[in-house]
Amino acid sequence: MRGHRRAERVSAWRGVAFAAMIFLLAGGGDFVRAAEDAPKAQPVGDPALEARALKLGHELRCLVCQNQSIAESNAELAHDLMNQVREQLAAGKSEEEVRAYLVARYGDFVLYQPPLKASTVALWVGPFVLAFTGVFALWRALRRRAREEVPTLSAEEAARAEALLRDTDERGQS
């Protein structure tokens, strides 16, 4: 019965591998090509404006990647946002106005350093509370362990344990 289940599992995995191979051969690579062909962010001709856009782009989080700035990300949305930043700066808006526009549209999450307010207080205070709680719990556990008395064996119990160990050792070597 056990061998039959194993054969079914192997057969199922073969089917999955076969389907994946067919998918890739039939054009599954189009996803990779689509990512490579995605429109890239277009730098503007003015070097000073481009420097401002890149500086601001490094302060804004990519909403798709979430661990990269929109200036670093290859996601299509990040390229669109970078182009939007460039367009707004070219139109004469300040960095603060562009930042405010993106926050109004996507929320404080788009900022790498969200402002301290009621809705973001957990982001700012949470790590410190967790660290303090962990250190406090460790301190209490170590204090409790230091207070515990280590039980000692009476002379009779020690002799009996020694005899049991000797007996076990003799059986193991025989």
Buried (B, 14 or more C-beta within 10 A) or exposed (E): EEEEEEEEEEEEEEEEEEEEEEEEEEEEEEEEEEEEEEEEBEBBEEEEBBEBBBEBBEBBBBBBBEEBBBBBBBBBEBBBBBBBBBBBBBEEBEBEEBBEBBBEEBEBEBBEEBEEEEEBEEEEEEEEEEEEEEEEEEEEEEEEEEEEEEEEEEEEEEEEEEEEEEEEEEEEEE
